[in-house]
Amino acid sequence: MEPKEKEFQQLVSGCSAQHADYTASQLKAFRQYSINEQTGSEGVERVNAMMNNVAMGLTNEEIDALSQYIAGLH
């Protein structure tokens, strides 16, 4: 298994143990941090470059669906 694939598998296995509501709230916080960073606002501090980039392009509906899917992997 390649290093990036192994890192992804670890991330998914860690996330799958979380409740969907928790995962959704974290993804929304990552997205808000990206918005704050672009606009120079302050507020939510969720700094993780990879997760900020992933969440930045998701709608609320997509975050909710993804969170439900991830929760079902456990």
C-alpha positions in Angstrom: 0.0 0.0 0.0 1.4 3.4 -0.9 1.9 6.0 1.8 -1.0 8.3 0.7 -3.4 5.4 0.5 -2.4 4.2 3.9 -2.8 7.8 5.3 -6.3 7.9 3.7 -7.3 4.5 5.2 -6.2 5.7 8.6 -8.2 8.9 8.3 -11.4 7.1 7.2 -11.1 4.4 9.9 -10.7 7.2 12.5 -13.7 9.2 11.1 -16.0 6.2 10.8 -16.0 5.8 14.6 -17.6 9.3 14.9 -21.3 10.1 14.9 -22.6 11.8 11.7 -23.6 15.0 13.6 -20.1 15.4 15.0 -18.4 14.8 11.6 -20.8 17.3 9.9 -20.1 19.9 12.5 -16.3 19.4 12.1 -16.5 19.6 8.3 -18.6 22.8 8.6 -16.0 24.3 10.9 -13.2 23.4 8.5 -15.2 25.1 5.7 -15.8 28.2 7.8 -12.1 28.5 8.6 -11.4 28.5 4.9 -14.0 31.3 4.4 -12.6 33.3 7.3 -9.1 32.9 5.9 -10.1 34.2 2.5 -12.1 37.2 3.9 -9.7 38.1 6.7 -12.4 37.4 9.3 -11.7 35.8 12.6 -13.7 33.2 14.4 -13.7 29.4 13.9 -10.2 28.0 14.3 -10.1 24.6 12.5 -6.7 24.5 10.8 -5.8 21.4 8.7 -4.9 22.3 5.1 -6.2 19.1 3.6 -9.5 19.2 5.4 -10.0 22.9 4.9 -9.5 22.3 1.1 -11.9 19.4 1.1 -14.6 21.1 3.1 -14.3 24.4 1.2 -16.1 23.0 -1.8 -19.0 21.2 -0.1 -22.5 22.4 0.5 -24.4 21.7 3.7 -26.3 19.0 2.0 -23.1 17.3 0.7 -21.5 17.6 4.2 -24.6 15.9 5.7 -24.6 13.1 3.1 -20.9 12.5 3.5 -21.2 12.5 7.3 -23.9 9.9 7.1 -21.9 7.8 4.7 -18.8 7.9 6.8 -20.7 7.0 10.0 -22.1 3.9 8.2 -18.6 2.6 7.4 -18.0 1.6 11.0 
